Amino acid sequence: MLRHDGKYRWFLIRYKPLKDQLGRVTRWVVSAIDIDDRKRSEERLQQENIALREEIDKASMFEEIVGTSPALQTVLSRVSKVAATNSTVLITGETGTGKELVARAIHRRSLRSSYAFVSVNCATIPRDLIASELFGHEKGAFTGATQRRLGRFELAERGTIFLDEVGELPAETQIALLRVLQEREFERVGGAGIIRTDVRVIAATNRDLEAAIRAGLFRIDLFYRLNVFPIEMPPLRERREDIPMLVEYFIDRYARKAGKTFQTVNKNSLDLLQSYPWPGNIRELQNVIERSVIVCETGTFSVDKSWLSRQPLAEELSQKPRMPLPAAANSESAFFKRSPPEEKAVIENALRECAGRVYGPSGAASRLGIPRTTLENKIRSLKINKNRFKASDPTENN
Protein backbone atom coordinates (compact mmCIF):
# COMPACT_ATOMS: atom_id res chain seq x y z
CA MET A 1 0.00 0.00 0.00
CA LEU A 2 0.94 3.62 -0.48
CA ARG A 3 1.79 4.96 2.96
CA HIS A 4 1.13 8.51 4.11
CA ASP A 5 4.75 9.47 3.37
CA GLY A 6 4.43 8.42 -0.28
CA LYS A 7 6.34 5.12 0.03
CA TYR A 8 4.93 1.75 -0.94
CA ARG A 9 5.21 -0.74 1.89
CA TRP A 10 3.77 -4.12 2.83
CA PHE A 11 0.89 -4.14 5.33
CA LEU A 12 -0.97 -6.95 7.06
CA ILE A 13 -4.66 -5.96 7.06
CA ARG A 14 -7.20 -7.57 9.35
CA TYR A 15 -10.88 -6.63 9.24
CA LYS A 16 -13.96 -7.58 11.26
CA PRO A 17 -17.60 -6.60 10.77
CA LEU A 18 -19.62 -5.06 13.63
CA LYS A 19 -23.30 -6.04 13.55
CA ASP A 20 -26.42 -4.76 15.24
CA GLN A 21 -28.99 -6.84 17.15
CA LEU A 22 -30.61 -7.96 13.90
CA GLY A 23 -27.35 -9.21 12.49
CA ARG A 24 -26.89 -6.40 10.04
CA VAL A 25 -23.39 -5.06 9.41
CA THR A 26 -23.20 -1.55 10.70
CA ARG A 27 -19.53 -0.91 10.15
CA TRP A 28 -16.16 -2.54 9.67
CA VAL A 29 -13.19 -2.41 11.98
CA VAL A 30 -9.97 -2.55 10.01
CA SER A 31 -6.39 -2.67 11.36
CA ALA A 32 -3.30 -2.28 9.23
CA ILE A 33 0.10 -3.39 10.55
CA ASP A 34 3.29 -2.36 8.74
CA ILE A 35 5.15 -5.64 7.99
CA ASP A 36 7.45 -4.30 5.30
CA ASP A 37 10.66 -5.15 7.17
CA ARG A 38 9.47 -8.72 7.81
CA LYS A 39 8.33 -9.13 4.20
CA ARG A 40 11.64 -7.86 2.83
CA SER A 41 13.48 -10.31 5.11
CA GLU A 42 11.31 -13.17 3.85
CA GLU A 43 11.95 -12.24 0.23
CA ARG A 44 15.68 -11.95 0.88
CA LEU A 45 15.71 -15.35 2.60
CA GLN A 46 13.78 -16.87 -0.30
CA GLN A 47 16.26 -15.48 -2.82
CA GLU A 48 19.15 -16.75 -0.70
CA ASN A 49 17.57 -20.21 -0.61
CA ILE A 50 17.16 -20.18 -4.38
CA ALA A 51 20.76 -19.09 -4.83
CA LEU A 52 21.92 -21.75 -2.38
CA ARG A 53 20.00 -24.49 -4.22
CA GLU A 54 21.51 -23.31 -7.51
CA GLU A 55 24.96 -23.34 -5.92
CA ILE A 56 24.43 -26.85 -4.56
CA ASP A 57 23.21 -28.06 -7.94
CA LYS A 58 26.14 -26.42 -9.70
CA ALA A 59 28.66 -27.88 -7.27
CA SER A 60 27.04 -31.31 -7.15
CA MET A 61 28.95 -34.29 -8.36
CA PHE A 62 27.02 -34.88 -11.55
CA GLU A 63 27.20 -31.28 -12.69
CA GLU A 64 30.97 -31.36 -12.21
CA ILE A 65 31.13 -33.75 -15.16
CA VAL A 66 31.59 -30.94 -17.64
CA GLY A 67 31.77 -31.43 -21.37
CA THR A 68 29.91 -32.20 -24.58
CA SER A 69 32.45 -34.35 -26.42
CA PRO A 70 31.23 -37.63 -27.96
CA ALA A 71 33.55 -39.62 -25.68
CA LEU A 72 32.02 -38.05 -22.55
CA GLN A 73 28.46 -38.29 -23.85
CA THR A 74 28.96 -42.03 -24.31
CA VAL A 75 29.92 -42.28 -20.62
CA LEU A 76 26.92 -40.22 -19.49
CA SER A 77 24.61 -42.33 -21.61
CA ARG A 78 25.88 -45.48 -19.88
CA VAL A 79 25.49 -43.78 -16.50
CA SER A 80 21.85 -42.99 -17.25
CA LYS A 81 21.14 -46.56 -18.28
CA VAL A 82 22.75 -48.30 -15.29
CA ALA A 83 21.83 -45.84 -12.54
CA ALA A 84 18.29 -47.10 -11.97
CA THR A 85 19.45 -50.72 -11.62
CA ASN A 86 21.26 -52.45 -8.77
CA SER A 87 24.02 -53.79 -11.01
CA THR A 88 27.63 -53.68 -9.86
CA VAL A 89 29.68 -51.18 -11.88
CA LEU A 90 33.41 -51.19 -12.61
CA ILE A 91 34.80 -47.79 -13.66
CA THR A 92 38.21 -47.83 -15.30
CA GLY A 93 40.44 -45.07 -16.59
CA GLU A 94 43.60 -43.13 -15.93
CA THR A 95 44.11 -41.25 -12.71
CA GLY A 96 42.41 -37.86 -12.59
CA THR A 97 39.68 -38.63 -15.13
CA GLY A 98 36.81 -38.27 -12.66
CA LYS A 99 35.90 -41.85 -11.78
CA GLU A 100 34.46 -40.89 -8.39
CA LEU A 101 32.30 -38.21 -10.00
CA VAL A 102 30.76 -40.88 -12.22
CA ALA A 103 30.20 -43.14 -9.20
CA ARG A 104 28.41 -40.34 -7.36
CA ALA A 105 26.34 -39.57 -10.45
CA ILE A 106 25.20 -43.19 -10.59
CA HIS A 107 24.25 -43.10 -6.92
CA ARG A 108 22.36 -39.82 -7.20
CA ARG A 109 20.22 -41.18 -10.01
CA SER A 110 19.58 -44.53 -8.38
CA LEU A 111 16.75 -45.68 -6.12
CA ARG A 112 19.31 -45.64 -3.30
CA SER A 113 19.98 -41.90 -3.56
CA SER A 114 18.25 -41.14 -0.24
CA TYR A 115 20.73 -43.39 1.56
CA ALA A 116 24.46 -43.07 2.14
CA PHE A 117 27.20 -42.94 -0.46
CA VAL A 118 30.35 -44.26 1.23
CA SER A 119 33.69 -43.83 -0.52
CA VAL A 120 36.76 -45.94 0.32
CA ASN A 121 40.19 -45.53 -1.25
CA CYS A 122 41.66 -49.01 -0.98
CA ALA A 123 45.16 -47.79 -1.81
CA THR A 124 45.46 -45.47 1.19
CA ILE A 125 44.58 -48.01 3.89
CA PRO A 126 47.34 -50.30 5.24
CA ARG A 127 46.95 -53.93 4.16
CA ASP A 128 46.48 -55.20 7.71
CA LEU A 129 43.64 -52.73 8.37
CA ILE A 130 41.66 -52.85 5.12
CA ALA A 131 39.43 -55.76 6.22
CA SER A 132 38.56 -53.97 9.46
CA GLU A 133 37.87 -50.76 7.55
CA LEU A 134 35.49 -52.44 5.12
CA PHE A 135 33.76 -54.99 7.38
CA GLY A 136 34.31 -53.64 10.90
CA HIS A 137 35.72 -55.45 13.91
CA GLU A 138 34.70 -56.73 17.30
CA LYS A 139 36.19 -55.58 20.59
CA GLY A 140 39.49 -57.36 21.20
CA ALA A 141 39.80 -58.61 17.60
CA PHE A 142 43.37 -57.28 17.50
CA THR A 143 45.68 -55.01 19.46
CA GLY A 144 44.07 -51.60 19.71
CA ALA A 145 40.53 -52.83 19.06
CA THR A 146 39.13 -51.47 22.32
CA GLN A 147 35.53 -51.44 21.14
CA ARG A 148 33.29 -52.73 18.38
CA ARG A 149 33.56 -50.72 15.19
CA LEU A 150 31.18 -50.70 12.26
CA GLY A 151 32.73 -51.13 8.83
CA ARG A 152 32.04 -49.16 5.70
CA PHE A 153 29.66 -51.80 4.36
CA GLU A 154 27.42 -51.43 7.42
CA LEU A 155 27.56 -47.64 7.15
CA ALA A 156 26.48 -47.89 3.50
CA GLU A 157 23.51 -50.18 4.23
CA ARG A 158 20.78 -49.72 1.58
CA GLY A 159 23.03 -47.18 -0.13
CA THR A 160 26.14 -47.35 -2.29
CA ILE A 161 29.76 -48.13 -1.46
CA PHE A 162 32.47 -46.88 -3.81
CA LEU A 163 35.70 -48.89 -3.76
CA ASP A 164 38.33 -46.72 -5.39
CA GLU A 165 41.63 -48.34 -6.43
CA VAL A 166 40.06 -51.77 -5.95
CA GLY A 167 43.06 -53.31 -7.72
CA GLU A 168 45.16 -52.63 -4.60
CA LEU A 169 43.15 -54.98 -2.36
CA PRO A 170 45.23 -57.78 -0.79
CA ALA A 171 44.32 -61.39 -1.62
CA GLU A 172 42.52 -62.17 1.65
CA THR A 173 40.32 -59.08 1.36
CA GLN A 174 39.51 -59.96 -2.24
CA ILE A 175 38.03 -63.25 -0.96
CA ALA A 176 35.88 -61.41 1.60
CA LEU A 177 34.67 -58.94 -1.05
CA LEU A 178 33.83 -61.79 -3.38
CA ARG A 179 31.65 -63.29 -0.66
CA VAL A 180 29.83 -59.99 -0.26
CA LEU A 181 29.11 -59.82 -3.97
CA GLN A 182 28.04 -63.48 -4.22
CA GLU A 183 26.25 -64.10 -0.94
CA ARG A 184 25.46 -60.57 0.25
CA GLU A 185 26.96 -61.33 3.64
CA PHE A 186 30.17 -60.84 5.63
CA GLU A 187 31.66 -61.18 9.10
CA ARG A 188 33.34 -58.53 11.20
CA VAL A 189 37.00 -59.11 11.98
CA GLY A 190 37.07 -61.19 15.14
CA GLY A 191 33.35 -61.87 14.93
CA ALA A 192 31.45 -65.12 14.56
CA GLY A 193 28.06 -63.85 13.42
CA ILE A 194 27.09 -63.44 9.78
CA ILE A 195 25.85 -59.99 8.79
CA ARG A 196 23.54 -59.66 5.82
CA THR A 197 24.02 -56.59 3.69
CA ASP A 198 22.07 -54.69 1.06
CA VAL A 199 24.64 -52.43 -0.56
CA ARG A 200 25.33 -51.55 -4.16
CA VAL A 201 29.01 -51.85 -5.04
CA ILE A 202 30.72 -49.50 -7.49
CA ALA A 203 34.44 -50.10 -7.98
CA ALA A 204 37.10 -48.14 -9.81
CA THR A 205 40.72 -48.63 -10.77
CA ASN A 206 43.41 -47.15 -12.97
CA ARG A 207 45.19 -50.48 -12.94
CA ASP A 208 45.06 -53.06 -15.72
CA LEU A 209 43.14 -55.76 -13.86
CA GLU A 210 43.50 -58.30 -16.65
CA ALA A 211 47.29 -57.94 -16.41
CA ALA A 212 46.99 -58.24 -12.63
CA ILE A 213 45.04 -61.47 -13.09
CA ARG A 214 47.77 -62.88 -15.33
CA ALA A 215 50.36 -61.91 -12.71
CA GLY A 216 48.38 -63.66 -9.98
CA LEU A 217 47.64 -60.41 -8.12
CA PHE A 218 43.89 -60.24 -8.67
CA ARG A 219 41.24 -62.95 -8.55
CA ILE A 220 39.55 -63.65 -11.86
CA ASP A 221 36.25 -64.58 -10.19
CA LEU A 222 36.22 -61.25 -8.34
CA PHE A 223 36.95 -59.44 -11.60
CA TYR A 224 33.90 -61.02 -13.26
CA ARG A 225 31.73 -60.12 -10.26
CA LEU A 226 32.86 -56.49 -10.40
CA ASN A 227 32.81 -56.17 -14.17
CA VAL A 228 29.04 -56.61 -14.57
CA PHE A 229 28.66 -53.16 -16.13
CA PRO A 230 31.98 -51.63 -17.20
CA ILE A 231 32.41 -47.91 -17.80
CA GLU A 232 35.71 -46.58 -19.12
CA MET A 233 36.53 -42.92 -18.51
CA PRO A 234 38.27 -41.30 -21.50
CA PRO A 235 41.49 -39.39 -20.79
CA LEU A 236 41.40 -35.64 -21.29
CA ARG A 237 43.62 -35.84 -24.39
CA GLU A 238 40.79 -37.78 -26.10
CA ARG A 239 38.23 -35.07 -25.36
CA ARG A 240 40.17 -31.89 -26.15
CA GLU A 241 37.00 -30.16 -27.35
CA ASP A 242 35.85 -30.12 -23.71
CA ILE A 243 38.91 -28.18 -22.50
CA PRO A 244 37.54 -24.63 -23.17
CA MET A 245 34.37 -25.49 -21.24
CA LEU A 246 36.37 -27.02 -18.39
CA VAL A 247 38.66 -24.00 -18.28
CA GLU A 248 35.67 -21.66 -18.03
CA TYR A 249 34.11 -23.83 -15.33
CA PHE A 250 37.24 -23.93 -13.17
CA ILE A 251 37.97 -20.23 -13.67
CA ASP A 252 34.47 -19.39 -12.47
CA ARG A 253 34.81 -21.66 -9.44
CA TYR A 254 38.20 -20.43 -8.24
CA ALA A 255 37.71 -16.79 -9.21
CA ARG A 256 34.64 -16.58 -6.98
CA LYS A 257 36.58 -18.12 -4.11
CA ALA A 258 39.44 -15.67 -4.64
CA GLY A 259 37.12 -12.67 -5.07
CA LYS A 260 38.39 -12.03 -8.59
CA THR A 261 36.73 -11.40 -11.95
CA PHE A 262 38.10 -12.24 -15.39
CA GLN A 263 36.60 -10.76 -18.56
CA THR A 264 38.54 -12.83 -21.10
CA VAL A 265 40.89 -15.77 -21.45
CA ASN A 266 44.20 -15.23 -23.18
CA LYS A 267 43.99 -16.97 -26.59
CA ASN A 268 47.59 -18.20 -26.48
CA SER A 269 46.99 -19.70 -23.05
CA LEU A 270 43.85 -21.45 -24.26
CA ASP A 271 45.71 -22.84 -27.28
CA LEU A 272 48.46 -24.03 -24.95
CA LEU A 273 45.96 -25.78 -22.69
CA GLN A 274 44.32 -27.51 -25.65
CA SER A 275 47.62 -28.72 -27.11
CA TYR A 276 49.03 -30.07 -23.84
CA PRO A 277 48.59 -33.87 -23.41
CA TRP A 278 47.50 -33.69 -19.72
CA PRO A 279 49.00 -36.86 -18.23
CA GLY A 280 47.25 -35.95 -14.96
CA ASN A 281 43.98 -35.41 -16.82
CA ILE A 282 41.26 -33.18 -15.33
CA ARG A 283 42.86 -33.14 -11.90
CA GLU A 284 46.02 -31.64 -13.38
CA LEU A 285 44.02 -29.10 -15.41
CA GLN A 286 42.11 -28.14 -12.27
CA ASN A 287 45.34 -27.53 -10.36
CA VAL A 288 46.81 -25.42 -13.17
CA ILE A 289 43.68 -23.26 -13.36
CA GLU A 290 43.54 -22.76 -9.58
CA ARG A 291 47.22 -21.77 -9.52
CA SER A 292 46.73 -19.36 -12.43
CA VAL A 293 43.70 -17.71 -10.81
CA ILE A 294 45.78 -17.02 -7.72
CA VAL A 295 48.64 -15.32 -9.57
CA CYS A 296 46.69 -13.45 -12.29
CA GLU A 297 46.43 -9.75 -11.48
CA THR A 298 44.55 -8.49 -14.57
CA GLY A 299 41.11 -9.04 -16.03
CA THR A 300 42.57 -11.39 -18.65
CA PHE A 301 43.15 -14.93 -17.49
CA SER A 302 46.47 -16.43 -18.59
CA VAL A 303 48.64 -19.43 -17.79
CA ASP A 304 52.38 -19.44 -17.22
CA LYS A 305 53.82 -21.54 -20.02
CA SER A 306 56.63 -22.82 -17.79
CA TRP A 307 54.08 -24.77 -15.73
CA LEU A 308 53.45 -26.97 -18.78
CA SER A 309 57.01 -27.02 -20.03
CA ARG A 310 57.53 -30.71 -19.27
CA GLN A 311 55.50 -31.66 -22.31
CA PRO A 312 57.93 -34.34 -23.61
CA LEU A 313 57.64 -36.18 -20.29
CA ALA A 314 53.86 -35.71 -20.35
CA GLU A 315 53.63 -37.12 -23.87
CA GLU A 316 55.78 -40.09 -22.85
CA LEU A 317 53.52 -40.82 -19.90
CA SER A 318 50.34 -40.34 -21.92
CA GLN A 319 51.40 -43.01 -24.39
CA LYS A 320 52.03 -45.65 -21.74
CA PRO A 321 49.35 -48.22 -20.94
CA ARG A 322 47.31 -47.74 -17.81
CA MET A 323 49.25 -48.78 -14.68
CA PRO A 324 51.33 -51.54 -16.29
CA LEU A 325 52.47 -54.33 -14.01
CA PRO A 326 56.19 -55.09 -13.99
CA ALA A 327 57.09 -58.23 -15.85
CA ALA A 328 59.58 -59.03 -13.11
CA ALA A 329 56.83 -59.24 -10.55
CA ASN A 330 56.36 -62.97 -10.38
CA SER A 331 53.89 -61.80 -7.93
CA GLU A 332 53.26 -59.34 -5.20
CA SER A 333 52.22 -62.21 -2.96
CA ALA A 334 55.71 -63.75 -3.22
CA PHE A 335 57.19 -60.54 -1.83
CA PHE A 336 54.99 -60.70 1.27
CA LYS A 337 55.97 -64.29 2.07
CA ARG A 338 59.25 -62.95 3.45
CA SER A 339 59.81 -62.26 7.14
CA PRO A 340 59.92 -58.59 8.24
CA PRO A 341 63.75 -58.52 8.46
CA GLU A 342 63.99 -60.00 4.96
CA GLU A 343 61.42 -57.51 3.65
CA LYS A 344 63.40 -54.65 5.17
CA ALA A 345 66.63 -55.84 3.59
CA VAL A 346 65.01 -56.25 0.16
CA ILE A 347 63.37 -52.81 0.32
CA GLU A 348 66.56 -51.09 1.48
CA ASN A 349 68.51 -52.74 -1.32
CA ALA A 350 65.92 -51.60 -3.90
CA LEU A 351 65.98 -48.05 -2.52
CA ARG A 352 69.78 -48.07 -2.65
CA GLU A 353 69.76 -49.17 -6.29
CA CYS A 354 67.09 -46.57 -7.15
CA ALA A 355 68.84 -43.71 -5.30
CA GLY A 356 65.98 -43.37 -2.85
CA ARG A 357 63.21 -43.13 -5.46
CA VAL A 358 59.99 -44.85 -4.39
CA TYR A 359 57.83 -44.52 -7.51
CA GLY A 360 58.16 -43.89 -11.21
CA PRO A 361 59.66 -46.09 -13.93
CA SER A 362 63.01 -46.11 -12.14
CA GLY A 363 61.60 -46.29 -8.62
CA ALA A 364 61.86 -49.03 -6.03
CA ALA A 365 58.16 -49.92 -6.27
CA SER A 366 58.56 -50.69 -9.98
CA ARG A 367 61.73 -52.67 -9.33
CA LEU A 368 60.03 -54.76 -6.62
CA GLY A 369 56.82 -55.19 -8.62
CA ILE A 370 54.52 -53.86 -5.91
CA PRO A 371 52.22 -50.79 -5.81
CA ARG A 372 53.72 -47.51 -4.68
CA THR A 373 51.25 -47.16 -1.80
CA THR A 374 52.07 -50.65 -0.57
CA LEU A 375 55.79 -49.89 -0.57
CA GLU A 376 55.27 -46.59 1.26
CA ASN A 377 53.22 -48.38 3.94
CA LYS A 378 55.99 -50.96 4.28
CA ILE A 379 58.64 -48.23 4.59
CA ARG A 380 56.68 -46.64 7.42
CA SER A 381 55.88 -49.89 9.24
CA LEU A 382 59.48 -51.15 9.00
CA LYS A 383 60.83 -47.72 10.02
CA ILE A 384 63.06 -47.37 6.96
CA ASN A 385 64.70 -43.99 6.38
CA LYS A 386 64.45 -43.69 2.61
CA ASN A 387 66.19 -40.30 2.59
CA ARG A 388 69.55 -41.84 3.40
CA PHE A 389 69.50 -43.64 0.05
CA LYS A 390 69.04 -40.52 -2.03
CA ALA A 391 71.78 -39.83 -4.55
CA SER A 392 74.57 -37.55 -3.40
CA ASP A 393 75.50 -36.64 -6.98
CA PRO A 394 75.10 -32.82 -7.27
CA THR A 395 73.61 -33.25 -10.75
CA GLU A 396 70.84 -35.42 -9.33
CA ASN A 397 67.76 -33.26 -8.69
CA ASN A 398 65.20 -35.87 -7.79
Phi, psi and omega in degrees: 000156176277116182280171184298336180269009176087006180258142175275125180222160178278136177231145171260117185250125175243139181222149183214131180280142172255128186243155176272188184296336181269003177087010180272142180287123179261327178194170179244140173254120184237131174241141180235121181249128179289113179241025185299316181298317179295319181294318179298321179295320178296317179296319179296318179296320179297316179295322177296321178295319178296315179297321180295317178298319178297321180294318179297316179297319183291325182269359182292162189295325181289318183290346176283350175278089189261134175146159179231010183294153178302322180297318180287322180297327175298317178298312182296326177296319179292323177299314181298324183286323186269342188302317185285353180265179175253014185295145174287139184239136174244116181258122180243163179150166180293161178297141178085009182270353176097037182293323179291326177299320179294319178299317179292325177296319178299315180297316183296334181258013179260171177287353180262009189296337180278355178251182191288147167248113184249123182254134179229125174264105186292341183278342184264355182258129179306147185303323183279357180244352187295322180296317178296322180295319183280317190247356180082175178212159177268160177301130179081008182295330178200170180301125181098350178275081186276349178203163178296142180226130178284141178273175183295328179295321177291323179293333182266010184310127181072000178248220184230137172246132181251115181259094179279147183054047183296338179292349180269000181295136175290163188302317184292327178285328175301321179296316180296320179293322178300321178296321178298316182290326183276311189256349184059043178207159178202173176235142173293154176297126182082003180256160180248343183274146178272134180248122176279146183223145175235085184225137173273133182254125170239124182244157179214151177201150170254011181264150176280096185294328179294323175292323178295325177295316180296329180275359180079018182261348182219137183287132181290325179291326176292321178302315181293327178290325180280328189271036179295314180227095182279141173228124179253124179279126179286143174291160184297329181292345177264002177221052184298333181293345178273349187297315178303320179293320177294318178301312179299319181297312182289325176299314180299317182297309187279333176293319178296321178294325182272356181070032181245163177226133177240129180275323184219166174246130180302126185298319180297322178294318180295319177298321178297316180296324181283336181270343182286141186281348175052069177296334176269004176057215189296327180297320178292317177301317180300316180295319180296317180295315180299317179297318182292321178300321182295319187268341181292132182246359181244178179280357178254121181282133179217162182238136176290119184299330183296337179291339180246021188285347181271041183299319179302318177296319181298318180294323179297317180292322184293339181269353181278150177294160185293118176041063181295148177267137180298136179295332182287348182280088176305325160175151177297325183297327179296324180299319185275005173278350180284158174285160180306316178298322178294318178302315181299317180296318180296316181295315180298321178296318179295318178296323179296316181291333182260013178057037176086357179288137179263318185233177184097169182303328180253023181269168182293325180298318178294320181294321181277344180076032178232157180298151180302314183297324178295317180296318180296322176297319179295319179299319179291314184292328180269003177056050178266131177270095184290339183294333183286352179262357182295147185296140177266355179299124182297342179276352182274120184258345185260000000 
